Amino acid sequence: MAIIETEATLHEAHRDNHTHRDVNGGWLRPAVFGAMDGLVSNLALMTGVAGGAVSQHTVILSGLAGLAAGAFSMAAGEYTSVASQRELVEAELDVERRQLRKHPKDEEAELAALYESRGVEPELAREVARQLSKDPEQALEIHAREELGIDPGDLPSPTVAAVSSFGSFALGALIPVLPYLLGASSMWPAVMLALLGLFLCGAVVAKVTARTWWYSGLRQLFLGGAAAGVTYALGTLFGTAVG
């Protein structure tokens, strides 16, 4: 009885040790990139405009315009990028589908050779390839995974990518505008809130990476702060020159 309980405990520990993070980044990349881009670009835009010694109304208008323009640009770019990638994948799948239809034996031999190259005994590799090739759709899926590194049933959606990018960018870009909308009369509350947002975003990203939360947070804070500082200096310089 004790042996059975021990084995069950070891099995449970083994299963827990093999829980992996999401390494594909299917949801992480557009969400994080959009939020970070919105925060940094709009903060930099607003500090650059504020550096030119303009009115509070102009800074707010610049922030809202940057939010709208950036969100639509991100959505359009993400949609085009993902749609183009999906179209390319579908074209390659059509090529593979035609090859399976016209030359099934050659494709079966190709699959067997692939398994052999990975250490499977030749006879077993040929048998596995033969059985897997009986179903054309299954054969297509296996060839796509082995040769193209993709899953035909799990292609990214351009619409989902565009909507998520739009939303995450708008949310990030709203942060430096928010203090003004709530009655702030200077740039400092917007800067402090935006830097806090950058640190928190970096810390959240660390949950799915190997970095510590404070390192990831400080890295994002430094990069965003540097961008805001440079654009503020440029805004001051250009404002003085134009004025």
N, C-alpha and C positions, 0 to 999 in steps of 0.2 A: 504493500500500500504506500509506504514511504517512498519507494523507488518511483512509483507511478506519479506521485505528487511532485517529486523532484524533477522528473522529466517534463511534466506539465509546466513547472515553473521556469525551467530552462528554455522550453519552447516559447513561452510567453516573453521571456527576456530577449530571445533571439528575434522574435517578431518586432518587439519594440525597437531593437537596435537597427532594424532595417526599414525604418520610416524615413523616407527621403524628402528633401525639399523639392519644390517645383522648379526644376532646372530649365524647363522650356521657355519660361517667361511669357507664355501666351497672354496672360492677363497683366503681368507685372510690368513689362516693358512700356506698352502704350500708356498705362495709367500713371506710372512713375515719371516717365519722360514728359507727358502732358502736364502734370501738376508742377514739376520742377521748372519746366520751360515757362509755364504761365507765371509762376512766382518770380523767377529770376528776370525774365524779359520785361514784365510789367513794372517790377520794382526798379529795374534799370531805366526803363522809359520814363517813369515818373520822377525819379531823382535827377535824370538828365534835364527834364523840362523844368523842374524846380530850381536846378542850378542856374538857369537863365533868368532868375529873379522875376518870374511871371506871377500872375494872380493865382489864388487858391482855386478859383473856378477853372482856370486853364489846366491846372494839374489834374483836377478831378476828371475833366473832359478827356484829357490825354489818357488817363488810366482806363476809363470806360471804353474809349475808342481802341486802345491796345488790347483790352479784353476781348471785344467783339471781333476785331480783325484777326487776332492771333488764334482764337478758338475756331473760327471758320477756316483759317488757313491750315491749322492742324488737322481738322476734320477732312478737308479736301485732299491734303497731302497723304494722310493715312489711308483714305479710301482708295486713292489712285495707286498707292504703293501695294496695298494688300490685294486689290483687284488684279493688278498686273502680275503679281506673284502667283495668284490663284490661276489666272489664265495660262501662265507658263506651265504650271504643274499639270493642269488639265490637258494641255497640248502634249506633254510628255506621256501622260497616261494613255492618251489616244494612240500614240506611237507604240507603246507597250501592248496595248489591247490588240492592235493590228498584227503585231508580231506573234502574239499568242494564238491568234486565229489562223494566220498563214503558215507559221512554222512552229507548231506545238512541240514537236520532238526536239527541235533545236533549243527551244526555251527550257524544256524539261532537263536536257543535258547541261544547259548553262547553270540551272539551279543546283543540279547534283554536283557539278564542279565547284560551285561556291561552297557547298557544305563540306566537300572534300578538303578544300583549302583551309577550312576551319578545324580540321582534325577528325572529321567523321570518316569512318571506314568506307571505301568506295562502294561496296555492295549495299551497305545500309543507306548511304547518301543517295544512290540511285533509286532505292525503294521509297525513301521518304519523298524525294522529288516526284516520283510517279504518283504516289497517293495524293500529294498536295495539288498536283496538276489536274486532277479529275474535275474539279469545280473551276470553271473559267474565272469567276469573280474572286474566288479564294486565291487562285494562281496570280491574278493581277495584283491583288493586295500584297502578296508575299514578294513578288518581283519589285513592286513599288517601294516596299520597305527595304529590301535588300540592296537594290540598285540605285534608288533615288533618295532613300532615307526619309520617306514621307508615309503618312497613313491616308489613303484615299478617302476614308470615311470621316476624317477629322481635319478638313481643310479650313483655314481661317475665313471668317466672314468679313467682307469689306465694310458692310453696314455697321456691324458690332464694333469694329475697330474705329470707324469714324465717329460714332456716337460716344464711345468711351473716351476717345482723345478730345473731342469737343468738351465733354463734361469735366474731365480732369483738368484741362487747360483753363477753362472758365473758373473753376473752383480755385485753382492756384492763383490766377490773375486777380481774383476778387479780393484776396487777402490784403494787399497793400492799398487797395481803394477803400476798404471797409472803414478804417478809422475816419477818413474824410466824410464818408456818408453818415457816420454817427456823430459828426460835429467837431472833429479835430481841426485845428486851425494851422498846424505846422506839419512838416514832413516826418518828424521824429517818431510819433506813434506808429505811422505806417511802416517806417523802416524797422522799428523794433518788432512789430507784429510779424512782418515778412521774414525777418531773420529767425524769429522763433519758429515760424512755420517751416522754414528750410531745415532747421535742426530737427524738428519732429519728423518731417518727411524722411530725412536721412536715417533717423533712428528706427523708423518703421521698416525701411528697406533692409536694415540689418537683421530683421527677423527671418528673412529668407535668404540671407547670404552668410558667409563665414566671418564677416567683420563684426566687431563689437559695436553696440548701439552708439556709444559716445564718439567713437572714431568716425563712423559713417555720418552721424549728425554734425560733428564739427567740420567734416570735409565739405558737406553741402552748405553749411553756414559760411565757411571761408570763401567758397567759390561765388556764392550769391552776393556776399558782402563786397568782394573784390569787384564784381561786375557793377554793382550799384555805385561804389566809390569812383570807379573810372568814368562812368557816364555822368556822374555829378560834376566831376572835374571838367569834363569836356563841355557839359552844359554851361558851366560857369565861364569857361574860356570863350565859347561861341557867343554866349549872351553878352559878354563884355565887348567882343569884337564887333558884333552886329549893332549893339547899342552905341 
